[in-house]
């Protein structure tokens, strides 16, 4: 047991994929945020990361719950719909979970590109579902903007960052997340960190960091050392919202009032559990959050790639679409890799069935 503990401590302190929590001038800078307190970043309202004992009671279900992962390779459409573009349209490609490529106003925006094989520091679980075709990393061309919502392994992937680092023009992150990037060799001049409600312009696109209700951390001692955020991506013709991770709260209404309506909203839906209701939404809450931000079209995300919660892998999208139909909310659920245009195409095939 002592050897195991020592090994874990050594690993966390030397493995590059863990990253680097803010320190020195970076730490002094983020401490000036009104959302940073003595022990790290905080949410707008009281939030419990997880009920430990309730969470422990769910562990046996990981072994006995049926359909936690797909039994067959998932169909993908990376080679379809990827040619042609219209300047006034915004194109979206979903890579599974919360990873997206947005083509807007002639620029390419990559969001939370967790395109690796496992959502963990080592390959001991949380492996990506088998797809008919692997994510074609080599086909991802020059990226103008890369947005990172927070530093959890299923959103910030060391291997993906290294694979794409020579293709990315600029990174936009929540406060403190840039420290991880710099520890991986990313030039500090290419990184912009934004606090909630701060914004930056990249060409004709305005990027705005907004609140979410979540937490952060990649190691043993960096809980909430970096911030978490949702994101608004506003172009000349379309206005998009990306929820990142987080539980339901009144911040969705505030975001809708300040920056809505949205042409398209990507809403977290998956990896939820009654043991951690504050940090991940149940699917019905995700639909309501889409209504709150005043979205014309919503999409369930944070599912379809990894098993990080104890529910059937298709349950999030099934519950999400059922609630959206009940409330008469337009919803889209494309294949992984399927490129579609906002305001023109509405992929709704229930491919997971």
Phi and psi in degrees as GROMACS dihedral restraints (atoms count N, CA, C in turn):
[ dihedral_restraints ]
;  ai    aj    ak    al  type     phi  dphi    fc
    3     4     5     6     1   -61.5    20    10
    4     5     6     7     1   -43.3    20    10
    6     7     8     9     1   -61.7    20    10
    7     8     9    10     1   -39.6    20    10
    9    10    11    12     1   -63.4    20    10
   10    11    12    13     1   -46.5    20    10
   12    13    14    15     1   -61.7    20    10
   13    14    15    16     1   -45.9    20    10
   15    16    17    18     1   -62.2    20    10
   16    17    18    19     1   -41.6    20    10
   18    19    20    21     1   -62.1    20    10
   19    20    21    22     1   -42.5    20    10
   21    22    23    24     1   -63.9    20    10
   22    23    24    25     1   -43.9    20    10
   24    25    26    27     1   -62.2    20    10
   25    26    27    28     1   -44.5    20    10
   27    28    29    30     1   -63.0    20    10
   28    29    30    31     1   -44.7    20    10
   30    31    32    33     1   -59.4    20    10
   31    32    33    34     1   -48.1    20    10
   33    34    35    36     1   -61.6    20    10
   34    35    36    37     1   -29.6    20    10
   36    37    38    39     1   -88.8    20    10
   37    38    39    40     1   -15.0    20    10
   39    40    41    42     1  -120.3    20    10
   40    41    42    43     1   -21.9    20    10
   42    43    44    45     1   -70.4    20    10
   43    44    45    46     1   124.5    20    10
   45    46    47    48     1   -63.9    20    10
   46    47    48    49     1   -29.7    20    10
   48    49    50    51     1   -66.8    20    10
   49    50    51    52     1   -17.2    20    10
   51    52    53    54     1   -66.2    20    10
   52    53    54    55     1   -34.3    20    10
   54    55    56    57     1    89.4    20    10
   55    56    57    58     1  -162.9    20    10
   57    58    59    60     1  -139.5    20    10
   58    59    60    61     1   119.8    20    10
   60    61    62    63     1   -68.3    20    10
   61    62    63    64     1   152.0    20    10
   63    64    65    66     1   -57.3    20    10
   64    65    66    67     1   139.9    20    10
   66    67    68    69     1  -149.2    20    10
   67    68    69    70     1   168.4    20    10
   69    70    71    72     1    59.0    20    10
   70    71    72    73     1  -132.2    20    10
   72    73    74    75     1   -63.3    20    10
   73    74    75    76     1   -34.2    20    10
   75    76    77    78     1   -63.5    20    10
   76    77    78    79     1   -42.2    20    10
   78    79    80    81     1   -66.6    20    10
   79    80    81    82     1   -42.8    20    10
   81    82    83    84     1   -61.9    20    10
   82    83    84    85     1   -36.9    20    10
   84    85    86    87     1   -66.6    20    10
   85    86    87    88     1   -47.8    20    10
   87    88    89    90     1   -73.6    20    10
   88    89    90    91     1   -22.4    20    10
   90    91    92    93     1   -64.6    20    10
   91    92    93    94     1   -15.2    20    10
   93    94    95    96     1   -80.3    20    10
   94    95    96    97     1    -9.1    20    10
   96    97    98    99     1   -67.0    20    10
   97    98    99   100     1   138.8    20    10
   99   100   101   102     1   -66.7    20    10
  100   101   102   103     1    -9.9    20    10
  102   103   104   105     1  -101.7    20    10
  103   104   105   106     1    10.3    20    10
  105   106   107   108     1  -111.9    20    10
  106   107   108   109     1   128.4    20    10
  108   109   110   111     1  -116.9    20    10
  109   110   111   112     1  -169.3    20    10
  111   112   113   114     1   -56.0    20    10
  112   113   114   115     1   -40.2    20    10
  114   115   116   117     1  -101.2    20    10
  115   116   117   118     1     4.9    20    10
  117   118   119   120     1   136.4    20    10
  118   119   120   121     1  -168.8    20    10
  120   121   122   123     1   -73.3    20    10
  121   122   123   124     1   151.0    20    10
  123   124   125   126     1  -130.4    20    10
  124   125   126   127     1   159.9    20    10
  126   127   128   129     1   -85.0    20    10
  127   128   129   130     1   169.4    20    10
  129   130   131   132     1   -69.5    20    10
  130   131   132   133     1   -29.2    20    10
  132   133   134   135     1  -129.4    20    10
  133   134   135   136     1   164.1    20    10
  135   136   137   138     1   -57.2    20    10
  136   137   138   139     1   131.5    20    10
  138   139   140   141     1  -140.4    20    10
  139   140   141   142     1   129.0    20    10
  141   142   143   144     1   -99.2    20    10
  142   143   144   145     1   125.1    20    10
  144   145   146   147     1   -62.6    20    10
  145   146   147   148     1   -43.7    20    10
  147   148   149   150     1  -171.9    20    10
  148   149   150   151     1   148.3    20    10
  150   151   152   153     1   -85.0    20    10
  151   152   153   154     1   107.9    20    10
  153   154   155   156     1   -55.7    20    10
  154   155   156   157     1   -48.5    20    10
  156   157   158   159     1   -70.1    20    10
  157   158   159   160     1   -37.1    20    10
  159   160   161   162     1   -64.4    20    10
  160   161   162   163     1   -39.2    20    10
  162   163   164   165     1   -63.4    20    10
  163   164   165   166     1   -40.3    20    10
  165   166   167   168     1   -63.4    20    10
  166   167   168   169     1   -33.4    20    10
  168   169   170   171     1   -68.2    20    10
  169   170   171   172     1   -19.8    20    10
  171   172   173   174     1   -82.9    20    10
  172   173   174   175     1   -14.9    20    10
  174   175   176   177     1   -58.0    20    10
  175   176   177   178     1   -43.5    20    10
  177   178   179   180     1   -58.5    20    10
  178   179   180   181     1   -28.8    20    10
  180   181   182   183     1   -64.6    20    10
  181   182   183   184     1   -25.1    20    10
  183   184   185   186     1   -62.6    20    10
  184   185   186   187     1   -22.8    20    10
  186   187   188   189     1   -98.6    20    10
  187   188   189   190     1   -24.0    20    10
  189   190   191   192     1  -113.8    20    10
  190   191   192   193     1   -18.2    20    10
  192   193   194   195     1   -67.5    20    10
  193   194   195   196     1   130.5    20    10
  195   196   197   198     1   -79.5    20    10
  196   197   198   199     1   152.4    20    10
  198   199   200   201     1    60.9    20    10
  199   200   201   202     1    33.2    20    10
  201   202   203   204     1   -68.0    20    10
  202   203   204   205     1   -30.5    20    10
  204   205   206   207     1  -131.5    20    10
  205   206   207   208     1   158.2    20    10
  207   208   209   210     1   -64.3    20    10
  208   209   210   211     1   146.7    20    10
  210   211   212   213     1   -91.2    20    10
  211   212   213   214     1   -11.4    20    10
  213   214   215   216     1  -132.0    20    10
  214   215   216   217     1   161.9    20    10
  216   217   218   219     1   -63.3    20    10
  217   218   219   220     1   138.5    20    10
  219   220   221   222     1   -82.1    20    10
  220   221   222   223     1   139.4    20    10
  222   223   224   225     1   -72.8    20    10
  223   224   225   226     1   142.7    20    10
  225   226   227   228     1  -133.0    20    10
  226   227   228   229     1   165.7    20    10
  228   229   230   231     1  -135.0    20    10
  229   230   231   232     1    48.9    20    10
  231   232   233   234     1   -64.3    20    10
  232   233   234   235     1   -27.8    20    10
  234   235   236   237     1   -96.9    20    10
  235   236   237   238     1     7.4    20    10
  237   238   239   240     1  -115.5    20    10
  238   239   240   241     1   139.5    20    10
  240   241   242   243     1    70.9    20    10
  241   242   243   244     1    21.0    20    10
  243   244   245   246     1  -103.3    20    10
  244   245   246   247     1    17.2    20    10
  246   247   248   249     1  -123.4    20    10
  247   248   249   250     1   148.3    20    10
  249   250   251   252     1    83.4    20    10
  250   251   252   253     1   145.6    20    10
  252   253   254   255     1  -157.8    20    10
  253   254   255   256     1   151.6    20    10
  255   256   257   258     1  -119.9    20    10
  256   257   258   259     1   129.9    20    10
  258   259   260   261     1   -56.1    20    10
  259   260   261   262     1   -32.8    20    10
  261   262   263   264     1   -85.9    20    10
  262   263   264   265     1    -5.0    20    10
  264   265   266   267     1  -102.4    20    10
  265   266   267   268     1   152.9    20    10
  267   268   269   270     1  -109.6    20    10
  268   269   270   271     1   129.0    20    10
  270   271   272   273     1  -106.8    20    10
  271   272   273   274     1   142.6    20    10
  273   274   275   276     1  -127.1    20    10
  274   275   276   277     1   134.9    20    10
  276   277   278   279     1  -128.9    20    10
  277   278   279   280     1   125.7    20    10
  279   280   281   282     1  -100.2    20    10
  280   281   282   283     1   131.2    20    10
  282   283   284   285     1  -101.4    20    10
  283   284   285   286     1    12.9    20    10
  285   286   287   288     1    91.5    20    10
  286   287   288   289     1   155.8    20    10
  288   289   290   291     1    57.8    20    10
  289   290   291   292     1  -120.2    20    10
  291   292   293   294     1  -118.5    20    10
  292   293   294   295     1    19.9    20    10
  294   295   296   297     1   -94.0    20    10
  295   296   297   298     1   128.5    20    10
  297   298   299   300     1  -137.9    20    10
  298   299   300   301     1   149.9    20    10
  300   301   302   303     1  -114.4    20    10
  301   302   303   304     1   122.3    20    10
  303   304   305   306     1  -112.0    20    10
  304   305   306   307     1   126.4    20    10
  306   307   308   309     1  -107.7    20    10
  307   308   309   310     1   111.5    20    10
  309   310   311   312     1  -141.1    20    10
  310   311   312   313     1   131.3    20    10
  312   313   314   315     1    52.7    20    10
  313   314   315   316     1    36.6    20    10
  315   316   317   318     1    78.8    20    10
  316   317   318   319     1     2.9    20    10
  318   319   320   321     1  -113.0    20    10
  319   320   321   322     1   154.7    20    10
  321   322   323   324     1  -110.7    20    10
  322   323   324   325     1   126.3    20    10
  324   325   326   327     1  -117.7    20    10
  325   326   327   328     1   121.5    20    10
  327   328   329   330     1  -106.6    20    10
  328   329   330   331     1   129.2    20    10
  330   331   332   333     1  -117.2    20    10
  331   332   333   334     1   130.4    20    10
  333   334   335   336     1    39.6    20    10
  334   335   336   337     1    61.1    20    10
  336   337   338   339     1   -77.5    20    10
  337   338   339   340     1    73.0    20    10
  339   340   341   342     1   -84.7    20    10
  340   341   342   343     1    92.0    20    10
  342   343   344   345     1  -113.8    20    10
  343   344   345   346     1    11.2    20    10
  345   346   347   348     1   -82.8    20    10
  346   347   348   349     1  -174.9    20    10
  348   349   350   351     1   -88.6    20    10
  349   350   351   352     1   -19.9    20    10
  351   352   353   354     1  -150.6    20    10
  352   353   354   355     1   138.4    20    10
  354   355   356   357     1   -91.9    20    10
  355   356   357   358     1    63.4    20    10
  357   358   359   360     1  -165.2    20    10
  358   359   360   361     1   165.5    20    10
  360   361   362   363     1   -68.6    20    10
  361   362   363   364     1   -24.1    20    10
  363   364   365   366     1  -138.1    20    10
  364   365   366   367     1   161.8    20    10
  366   367   368   369     1   -82.9    20    10
  367   368   369   370     1    73.8    20    10
  369   370   371   372     1  -128.8    20    10
  370   371   372   373     1    28.8    20    10
  372   373   374   375     1   142.7    20    10
  373   374   375   376     1   173.8    20    10
  375   376   377   378     1    54.9    20    10
  376   377   378   379     1    41.2    20    10
  378   379   380   381     1   -76.7    20    10
  379   380   381   382     1   147.0    20    10
  381   382   383   384     1   -63.0    20    10
  382   383   384   385     1   141.9    20    10
  384   385   386   387     1   -61.2    20    10
  385   386   387   388     1   147.8    20    10
  387   388   389   390     1   -70.2    20    10
  388   389   390   391     1   129.2    20    10
  390   391   392   393     1  -112.6    20    10
  391   392   393   394     1   159.4    20    10
  393   394   395   396     1   -60.9    20    10
  394   395   396   397     1   -26.5    20    10
  396   397   398   399     1  -144.0    20    10
  397   398   399   400     1   136.8    20    10
  399   400   401   402     1   -68.2    20    10
  400   401   402   403     1   158.3    20    10
  402   403   404   405     1   -58.9    20    10
  403   404   405   406     1   121.5    20    10
  405   406   407   408     1   -80.1    20    10
  406   407   408   409     1    74.3    20    10
  408   409   410   411     1   -55.5    20    10
  409   410   411   412     1   -37.8    20    10
  411   412   413   414     1   -66.8    20    10
  412   413   414   415     1   -19.3    20    10
  414   415   416   417     1   -89.3    20    10
  415   416   417   418     1    -8.6    20    10
  417   418   419   420     1   -75.7    20    10
  418   419   420   421     1   115.6    20    10
  420   421   422   423     1   -84.9    20    10
  421   422   423   424     1  -168.5    20    10
  423   424   425   426     1   -53.1    20    10
  424   425   426   427     1   130.8    20    10
  426   427   428   429     1  -106.6    20    10
  427   428   429   430     1   123.5    20    10
  429   430   431   432     1   -78.2    20    10
  430   431   432   433     1   -38.8    20    10
  432   433   434   435     1  -136.1    20    10
  433   434   435   436     1   128.6    20    10
  435   436   437   438     1  -119.9    20    10
  436   437   438   439     1   121.4    20    10
  438   439   440   441     1  -108.3    20    10
  439   440   441   442     1   134.3    20    10
  441   442   443   444     1  -121.9    20    10
  442   443   444   445     1   120.9    20    10
  444   445   446   447     1   -76.6    20    10
  445   446   447   448     1   -36.8    20    10
  447   448   449   450     1  -169.1    20    10
  448   449   450   451     1  -179.0    20    10
  450   451   452   453     1  -101.5    20    10
  451   452   453   454     1    10.8    20    10
  453   454   455   456     1   -64.7    20    10
  454   455   456   457     1   152.6    20    10
  456   457   458   459     1   -62.6    20    10
  457   458   459   460     1   -26.6    20    10
  459   460   461   462     1   -83.7    20    10
  460   461   462   463     1     7.7    20    10
  462   463   464   465     1  -130.5    20    10
  463   464   465   466     1   -35.1    20    10
  465   466   467   468     1  -116.2    20    10
  466   467   468   469     1   107.2    20    10
  468   469   470   471     1  -112.2    20    10
  469   470   471   472     1   120.8    20    10
  471   472   473   474     1   -56.4    20    10
  472   473   474   475     1   -48.7    20    10
  474   475   476   477     1   -63.0    20    10
  475   476   477   478     1   -40.0    20    10
  477   478   479   480     1   -67.0    20    10
  478   479   480   481     1   -43.3    20    10
  480   481   482   483     1   -58.6    20    10
  481   482   483   484     1   -44.4    20    10
  483   484   485   486     1   -64.8    20    10
  484   485   486   487     1   -40.8    20    10
  486   487   488   489     1   -66.3    20    10
  487   488   489   490     1   -29.7    20    10
  489   490   491   492     1  -105.5    20    10
  490   491   492   493     1    -2.7    20    10
  492   493   494   495     1   -60.9    20    10
  493   494   495   496     1   -27.5    20    10
  495   496   497   498     1   -86.1    20    10
  496   497   498   499     1    -0.9    20    10
  498   499   500   501     1  -108.0    20    10
  499   500   501   502     1    -6.5    20    10
  501   502   503   504     1  -101.0    20    10
  502   503   504   505     1   128.1    20    10
  504   505   506   507     1   -79.7    20    10
  505   506   507   508     1   -44.1    20    10
  507   508   509   510     1  -153.6    20    10
  508   509   510   511     1   145.6    20    10
  510   511   512   513     1  -111.3    20    10
  511   512   513   514     1   136.5    20    10
  513   514   515   516     1  -121.6    20    10
  514   515   516   517     1   125.2    20    10
  516   517   518   519     1  -135.6    20    10
  517   518   519   520     1   163.7    20    10
  519   520   521   522     1   -67.6    20    10
  520   521   522   523     1   160.8    20    10
  522   523   524   525     1   -54.5    20    10
  523   524   525   526     1   131.7    20    10
  525   526   527   528     1    91.1    20    10
  526   527   528   529     1   -23.9    20    10
  528   529   530   531     1   -66.1    20    10
  529   530   531   532     1   -25.2    20    10
  531   532   533   534     1   -59.9    20    10
  532   533   534   535     1   -24.5    20    10
  534   535   536   537     1   -62.5    20    10
  535   536   537   538     1   -37.9    20    10
  537   538   539   540     1   -62.3    20    10
  538   539   540   541     1   -46.8    20    10
  540   541   542   543     1   -60.9    20    10
  541   542   543   544     1   -43.6    20    10
  543   544   545   546     1   -64.1    20    10
  544   545   546   547     1   -34.6    20    10
  546   547   548   549     1   -68.6    20    10
  547   548   549   550     1   -17.8    20    10
  549   550   551   552     1   -99.5    20    10
  550   551   552   553     1    10.0    20    10
  552   553   554   555     1    94.1    20    10
  553   554   555   556     1     9.3    20    10
  555   556   557   558     1   -79.0    20    10
  556   557   558   559     1   132.2    20    10
  558   559   560   561     1   -62.0    20    10
  559   560   561   562     1   128.1    20    10
  561   562   563   564     1   -59.3    20    10
  562   563   564   565     1   -28.7    20    10
  564   565   566   567     1   -67.6    20    10
  565   566   567   568     1   -15.9    20    10
  567   568   569   570     1   -98.4    20    10
  568   569   570   571     1     8.2    20    10
  570   571   572   573     1  -118.6    20    10
  571   572   573   574     1   128.9    20    10
  573   574   575   576     1  -122.1    20    10
  574   575   576   577     1   122.3    20    10
  576   577   578   579     1  -102.0    20    10
  577   578   579   580     1   133.5    20    10
  579   580   581   582     1  -122.3    20    10
  580   581   582   583     1   134.7    20    10
  582   583   584   585     1   -82.2    20    10
  583   584   585   586     1   167.2    20    10
  585   586   587   588     1   -55.7    20    10
  586   587   588   589     1   132.0    20    10
  588   589   590   591     1    77.6    20    10
  589   590   591   592     1     0.5    20    10
  591   592   593   594     1   -84.1    20    10
  592   593   594   595     1   156.3    20    10
  594   595   596   597     1  -140.0    20    10
  595   596   597   598     1   164.7    20    10
  597   598   599   600     1  -148.6    20    10
  598   599   600   601     1   155.5    20    10
  600   601   602   603     1  -112.3    20    10
  601   602   603   604     1   136.6    20    10
  603   604   605   606     1  -132.0    20    10
  604   605   606   607     1    99.9    20    10
  606   607   608   609     1    64.0    20    10
  607   608   609   610     1  -130.6    20    10
  609   610   611   612     1   -88.5    20    10
  610   611   612   613     1     2.4    20    10
  612   613   614   615     1   -99.5    20    10
  613   614   615   616     1   132.3    20    10
  615   616   617   618     1  -103.5    20    10
  616   617   618   619     1   130.7    20    10
  618   619   620   621     1  -113.0    20    10
  619   620   621   622     1   125.1    20    10
  621   622   623   624     1  -126.5    20    10
  622   623   624   625     1   126.2    20    10
  624   625   626   627     1   -84.4    20    10
  625   626   627   628     1   135.7    20    10
  627   628   629   630     1  -130.7    20    10
  628   629   630   631     1   163.9    20    10
  630   631   632   633     1   -64.2    20    10
  631   632   633   634     1   154.9    20    10
  633   634   635   636     1  -143.5    20    10
  634   635   636   637     1   170.3    20    10
  636   637   638   639     1  -117.2    20    10
  637   638   639   640     1    91.7    20    10
  639   640   641   642     1  -152.1    20    10
  640   641   642   643     1  -147.9    20    10
  642   643   644   645     1  -161.2    20    10
  643   644   645   646     1  -178.0    20    10
  645   646   647   648     1  -145.8    20    10
  646   647   648   649     1   174.1    20    10
  648   649   650   651     1   139.0    20    10
  649   650   651   652     1   141.3    20    10
  651   652   653   654     1  -126.6    20    10
  652   653   654   655     1   -15.0    20    10
  654   655   656   657     1  -122.4    20    10
  655   656   657   658     1  -154.2    20    10
  657   658   659   660     1   -90.4    20    10
  658   659   660   661     1   -22.5    20    10
  660   661   662   663     1  -127.8    20    10
  661   662   663   664     1    13.4    20    10
  663   664   665   666     1  -113.2    20    10
  664   665   666   667     1    29.5    20    10
  666   667   668   669     1   -59.3    20    10
  667   668   669   670     1   122.1    20    10
  669   670   671   672     1    62.7    20    10
  670   671   672   673     1    22.2    20    10
  672   673   674   675     1   -72.4    20    10
  673   674   675   676     1   -24.2    20    10
  675   676   677   678     1  -121.1    20    10
  676   677   678   679     1   162.6    20    10
  678   679   680   681     1   -88.7    20    10
  679   680   681   682     1   166.9    20    10
  681   682   683   684     1  -126.6    20    10
  682   683   684   685     1   150.9    20    10
  684   685   686   687     1  -154.4    20    10
  685   686   687   688     1   158.6    20    10
  687   688   689   690     1  -102.3    20    10
  688   689   690   691     1   169.1    20    10
  690   691   692   693     1  -138.8    20    10
  691   692   693   694     1   141.5    20    10
  693   694   695   696     1  -111.2    20    10
  694   695   696   697     1   130.4    20    10
  696   697   698   699     1  -122.3    20    10
  697   698   699   700     1   103.5    20    10
  699   700   701   702     1  -111.0    20    10
  700   701   702   703     1   117.3    20    10
  702   703   704   705     1  -106.6    20    10
  703   704   705   706     1  -169.3    20    10
  705   706   707   708     1   -69.9    20    10
  706   707   708   709     1   -28.4    20    10
  708   709   710   711     1  -121.0    20    10
  709   710   711   712     1   -25.2    20    10
  711   712   713   714     1  -132.3    20    10
  712   713   714   715     1   154.5    20    10
  714   715   716   717     1  -126.8    20    10
  715   716   717   718     1   119.0    20    10
  717   718   719   720     1  -118.5    20    10
  718   719   720   721     1   151.8    20    10
  720   721   722   723     1  -129.1    20    10
  721   722   723   724     1   134.7    20    10
  723   724   725   726     1  -121.8    20    10
  724   725   726   727     1   118.4    20    10
  726   727   728   729     1   -75.1    20    10
  727   728   729   730     1   -19.8    20    10
  729   730   731   732     1    60.7    20    10
  730   731   732   733     1  -154.6    20    10
  732   733   734   735     1   -98.4    20    10
  733   734   735   736     1   153.3    20    10
  735   736   737   738     1   154.4    20    10
  736   737   738   739     1   158.1    20    10
  738   739   740   741     1   -81.1    20    10
  739   740   741   742     1   169.7    20    10
  741   742   743   744     1   -77.4    20    10
  742   743   744   745     1   141.1    20    10
  744   745   746   747     1  -167.0    20    10
  745   746   747   748     1  -179.0    20    10
  747   748   749   750     1   -72.9    20    10
  748   749   750   751     1    -9.8    20    10
  750   751   752   753     1   -63.7    20    10
  751   752   753   754     1   -24.8    20    10
  753   754   755   756     1   -64.9    20    10
  754   755   756   757     1   -40.9    20    10
  756   757   758   759     1   -62.5    20    10
  757   758   759   760     1   -44.0    20    10
  759   760   761   762     1   -62.7    20    10
  760   761   762   763     1   -41.2    20    10
  762   763   764   765     1   -62.8    20    10
  763   764   765   766     1   -43.3    20    10
  765   766   767   768     1   -62.4    20    10
  766   767   768   769     1   -39.9    20    10
  768   769   770   771     1   -69.2    20    10
  769   770   771   772     1   -37.1    20    10
  771   772   773   774     1   -80.8    20    10
  772   773   774   775     1   -38.8    20    10
  774   775   776   777     1  -129.4    20    10
  775   776   777   778     1    -4.3    20    10
  777   778   779   780     1   -79.7    20    10
  778   779   780   781     1   177.2    20    10
  780   781   782   783     1   -75.3    20    10
  781   782   783   784     1   163.2    20    10
  783   784   785   786     1  -112.3    20    10
  784   785   786   787     1   140.0    20    10
  786   787   788   789     1   -70.9    20    10
  787   788   789   790     1   -28.7    20    10
  789   790   791   792     1  -156.3    20    10
  790   791   792   793     1   133.6    20    10
  792   793   794   795     1  -130.1    20    10
  793   794   795   796     1   129.0    20    10
  795   796   797   798     1   -98.1    20    10
  796   797   798   799     1   109.2    20    10
  798   799   800   801     1  -111.3    20    10
  799   800   801   802     1   125.3    20    10
  801   802   803   804     1   -52.5    20    10
  802   803   804   805     1   130.7    20    10
  804   805   806   807     1  -158.5    20    10
  805   806   807   808     1    97.3    20    10
  807   808   809   810     1   144.7    20    10
  808   809   810   811     1   159.5    20    10
  810   811   812   813     1    64.7    20    10
  811   812   813   814     1    32.7    20    10
  813   814   815   816     1   -94.9    20    10
  814   815   816   817     1   165.4    20    10
  816   817   818   819     1  -169.2    20    10
  817   818   819   820     1   151.0    20    10
  819   820   821   822     1   -63.0    20    10
  820   821   822   823     1   -18.6    20    10
  822   823   824   825     1   -78.2    20    10
  823   824   825   826     1   -17.3    20    10
  825   826   827   828     1  -138.1    20    10
  826   827   828   829     1    60.6    20    10
  828   829   830   831     1   -70.5    20    10
  829   830   831   832     1   -19.2    20    10
  831   832   833   834     1   -81.5    20    10
  832   833   834   835     1   -20.5    20    10
  834   835   836   837     1  -111.8    20    10
  835   836   837   838     1    -8.7    20    10
  837   838   839   840     1  -142.7    20    10
  838   839   840   841     1   137.8    20    10
  840   841   842   843     1   -83.1    20    10
  841   842   843   844     1   144.1    20    10
  843   844   845   846     1   -70.3    20    10
  844   845   846   847     1   154.3    20    10
  846   847   848   849     1   -54.9    20    10
  847   848   849   850     1   -38.2    20    10
  849   850   851   852     1   -64.5    20    10
  850   851   852   853     1   -35.3    20    10
  852   853   854   855     1   -67.0    20    10
  853   854   855   856     1   -36.4    20    10
  855   856   857   858     1   -62.0    20    10
  856   857   858   859     1   -41.1    20    10
  858   859   860   861     1   -64.7    20    10
  859   860   861   862     1   -43.9    20    10
  861   862   863   864     1   -62.3    20    10
  862   863   864   865     1   -38.8    20    10
  864   865   866   867     1   -62.6    20    10
  865   866   867   868     1   -37.3    20    10
  867   868   869   870     1   -62.8    20    10
  868   869   870   871     1   -36.7    20    10
  870   871   872   873     1   -67.5    20    10
  871   872   873   874     1   -42.0    20    10
  873   874   875   876     1   -60.5    20    10
  874   875   876   877     1   -39.1    20    10
  876   877   878   879     1   -82.6    20    10
  877   878   879   880     1     0.8    20    10
  879   880   881   882     1    67.0    20    10
  880   881   882   883     1    50.5    20    10
  882   883   884   885     1   -90.9    20    10
  883   884   885   886     1   136.4    20    10
  885   886   887   888     1   -77.9    20    10
  886   887   888   889     1   -27.3    20    10
  888   889   890   891     1  -144.8    20    10
  889   890   891   892     1   132.6    20    10
  891   892   893   894     1  -123.6    20    10
  892   893   894   895     1   156.9    20    10
  894   895   896   897     1  -138.7    20    10
  895   896   897   898     1   133.6    20    10
  897   898   899   900     1   -77.3    20    10
  898   899   900   901     1   129.8    20    10
  900   901   902   903     1  -127.5    20    10
  901   902   903   904     1  -176.9    20    10
  903   904   905   906     1    70.4    20    10
  904   905   906   907     1    31.5    20    10
  906   907   908   909     1  -149.0    20    10
  907   908   909   910     1   171.9    20    10
  909   910   911   912     1    85.0    20    10
  910   911   912   913     1     7.3    20    10
  912   913   914   915     1  -139.1    20    10
  913   914   915   916     1   -36.1    20    10
  915   916   917   918     1  -138.7    20    10
  916   917   918   919     1   154.8    20    10
  918   919   920   921     1  -104.7    20    10
  919   920   921   922     1   105.2    20    10
  921   922   923   924     1  -121.6    20    10
  922   923   924   925     1     0.3    20    10
  924   925   926   927     1  -137.4    20    10
  925   926   927   928     1   163.7    20    10
  927   928   929   930     1   -96.1    20    10
  928   929   930   931     1    78.3    20    10
  930   931   932   933     1  -153.8    20    10
  931   932   933   934     1   158.3    20    10
  933   934   935   936     1   -56.1    20    10
  934   935   936   937     1   143.9    20    10
  936   937   938   939     1   -64.7    20    10
  937   938   939   940     1   -24.7    20    10
  939   940   941   942     1   -93.9    20    10
  940   941   942   943     1    -5.7    20    10
  942   943   944   945     1   -60.2    20    10
  943   944   945   946     1   -42.9    20    10
  945   946   947   948     1   -57.0    20    10
  946   947   948   949     1   -48.7    20    10
  948   949   950   951     1   -70.9    20    10
  949   950   951   952     1   -34.3    20    10
  951   952   953   954     1   -66.1    20    10
  952   953   954   955     1   -45.1    20    10
  954   955   956   957     1   -68.9    20    10
  955   956   957   958     1   -38.8    20    10
  957   958   959   960     1   -61.9    20    10
  958   959   960   961     1   -49.9    20    10
  960   961   962   963     1   -67.7    20    10
  961   962   963   964     1   -34.1    20    10
  963   964   965   966     1   -65.0    20    10
  964   965   966   967     1   -42.9    20    10
  966   967   968   969     1   -68.4    20    10
  967   968   969   970     1   -39.5    20    10
  969   970   971   972     1   -63.4    20    10
  970   971   972   973     1   -39.5    20    10
  972   973   974   975     1   -66.0    20    10
  973   974   975   976     1   -40.7    20    10
  975   976   977   978     1   -60.4    20    10
  976   977   978   979     1   -39.9    20    10
  978   979   980   981     1   -96.0    20    10
  979   980   981   982     1     5.0    20    10
  981   982   983   984     1    58.5    20    10
  982   983   984   985     1    48.2    20    10
  984   985   986   987     1  -106.8    20    10
  985   986   987   988     1   124.4    20    10
  987   988   989   990     1   -62.0    20    10
  988   989   990   991     1   133.3    20    10
  990   991   992   993     1  -136.1    20    10
  991   992   993   994     1   148.5    20    10
  993   994   995   996     1  -127.5    20    10
  994   995   996   997     1   141.6    20    10
  996   997   998   999     1  -144.3    20    10
  997   998   999  1000     1    83.5    20    10
  999  1000  1001  1002     1   -73.0    20    10
 1000  1001  1002  1003     1   164.8    20    10
 1002  1003  1004  1005     1   -62.9    20    10
 1003  1004  1005  1006     1   155.2    20    10
 1005  1006  1007  1008     1   -61.5    20    10
 1006  1007  1008  1009     1   129.5    20    10
 1008  1009  1010  1011     1    86.6    20    10
 1009  1010  1011  1012     1    -3.5    20    10
 1011  1012  1013  1014     1   -84.1    20    10
 1012  1013  1014  1015     1   120.8    20    10
 1014  1015  1016  1017     1   -88.2    20    10
 1015  1016  1017  1018     1   128.7    20    10
 1017  1018  1019  1020     1  -139.4    20    10
 1018  1019  1020  1021     1   161.3    20    10
 1020  1021  1022  1023     1  -105.1    20    10
 1021  1022  1023  1024     1   131.1    20    10
 1023  1024  1025  1026     1   -66.4    20    10
 1024  1025  1026  1027     1   130.1    20    10
 1026  1027  1028  1029     1    85.3    20    10
 1027  1028  1029  1030     1    -0.5    20    10
 1029  1030  1031  1032     1  -130.2    20    10
 1030  1031  1032  1033     1   -50.2    20    10
 1032  1033  1034  1035     1  -109.8    20    10
 1033  1034  1035  1036     1   143.5    20    10
 1035  1036  1037  1038     1  -135.7    20    10
 1036  1037  1038  1039     1    76.4    20    10
 1038  1039  1040  1041     1   -60.2    20    10
 1039  1040  1041  1042     1   121.7    20    10
 1041  1042  1043  1044     1  -136.2    20    10
 1042  1043  1044  1045     1    20.0    20    10
 1044  1045  1046  1047     1   -71.2    20    10
 1045  1046  1047  1048     1   133.6    20    10
 1047  1048  1049  1050     1   -84.2    20    10
 1048  1049  1050  1051     1    69.5    20    10
 1050  1051  1052  1053     1   -63.1    20    10
 1051  1052  1053  1054     1   -27.2    20    10
 1053  1054  1055  1056     1   -71.1    20    10
 1054  1055  1056  1057     1   -13.6    20    10
